[in-house]
Amino acid sequence: MKKYLIIILLFFPLTFSGCFQFEDIKLVKIKDVTYQEFNGSTLRLAITATVNNPNRFNVKIKNANMDMLLNDKVLGTLSQIEHIELAGRTQKDYKIQISIEMKDMLSNLVGLYRVLMNDSKNLSLSGSVQVKSFLYSKTFQVDHLYFQ
């Protein structure tokens, strides 16, 4: 009896996977960037981003592998993002805490100054974001999402 129960539990997610449609999550724009802390070479920011989740279900942002760019020059790499749950079938603003590991501080001084002074012209994020829902996950690409 236990053997059949285990088999049913293992194959249950596979049975419904054909019905499961995971639509693309879109990071529409970055509205606000607020400086929080600069410690060593790590810059902590709070950003307000508009995100569109067209799926019927909630999804969680679990991981991001992104670079912060100034005129296509890499200033730093996103080293941490807080886990965020996106409500289903919504487009709304989310406040997100991120940490950026800055590269070569001397040559990136102008970019760092722009971030600290909240002058986000020509600053953008590029990379990938991983989202999960229950047993499913998907990675989305983000190319040159400019701060506004």
N, C-alpha and C positions, 0 to 999 in steps of 0.2 A: 504494500500500500504506500509506504513512504517513497519507494522508488518511483512510482507513478506521479506522486505529488511533486517530487523534485524535477522530473522531466517536464511536467506541465508548467511549473514555475520558470524553468529555464527557457522554454520555447514560447511563453506567453508574450514577451516583448516582440519577438520576431513575427508573431502572427499578425500583430497590428501595425508593424512598421511600414507595410505597403500603403496604408491609409494616411500615414503621417507626412504632411507637407511642411517643410521648414522654409518659410519665405525669408528673403534677405532683410536683415535689420539695417536701417540706414541712420548713420550719424549725420544729421542734417546740417547743423552748424554749431560752432562754439561761440556762445554769447558773451561770457564774462570770464575773465581770468583774474584771480586774486592771489597775490603773494602771501604765503604763510610763514615759511622759514627757509633759511639757507644755512646748511650745516656741512662743513667740509666741501665736498663737491656735489652734494645732493640738494636739489631745489624742490621744496614741497609747495604745491599749488592747489588751489580749489578752483575748479572750472565749472561753469554752468553750460551744459550741452543740451541741444534739442535732439531727441532720439525718436525715431519712428519704428514701432514694432507692429507690423501688419498681421502678425500671427494671432490666433484665437487664445493662445495660452501665454502665461508669464514665462519669461526667459531670464537667465542670470548671466551677467558678464563676469567671466571667471578669470580671464587672462588677456593681456594686451602686449603686443610686441611692436612698439612704435618708436619712431624717431621724431624729435622736435627739430624743425628746420627753419632757418632764416635764409631766404633767397636760395633755396636748394642746398644750403650748407648745413650739415648736421651739427646742432649745438649739443645735443645730448640724447640719451636713450631712456625711455620710460622704464623705470625699474620696479614700480609698484603701482597697482590700481586697486582701489577698494572694490569689493564685490557688490554689485548693484543688481537689483531685480527690476526688470522692465515689465510694466503692466501690459497685458494683451490688448491688441487693437487700439493703441493709443499713439499719439505723437505729443510728447510733453517734455518739459525741461527737467533735467536731473543735475543735482549738485554732486560732483565727483571729486574725491581727494586723490591726487596723483603725486608720485615722486619721480623726479628726473635726475639721472646721473649725468652731470655735465662733463663734457669732454674738453680737454685742452683749454683751461680757463682763460689764459692770456689772449689767445686768438679769438675766443668767443665773447670777449668783454662787451662788445657792442650789443650782441644779441641778449646777453644777460641783463644789461642795462635796460633794454627795451621791455623785457619781461618784468623786471622789478618796478619800472615806472608805468606799467600797464599800457605801454605803447605796443600793441600787438600787430601792427601793420607788417605784412610780409612774413609773419610767423605762421607755421603750419605743422600739422601732424601727418605722418605717413607710416603705414605698417599694416598690421593685422590685429583683429580682435576676435577672441573666442567666446561664443555664447553657448549656454547649455540649458536644456529643459528635460527634466526627468532623466532618461537614459541616452538622450540624443545630444550631440554637440555639433557645432558648425563654426568654421572660421571664415570671417569676412575681411576683405581687403579695404583699406582706407587710403586713398591717394590724395595728398595735398589738401587736407581739410584746413582751411584758413581760419584763424581766430578773427572774430569780428567785434 
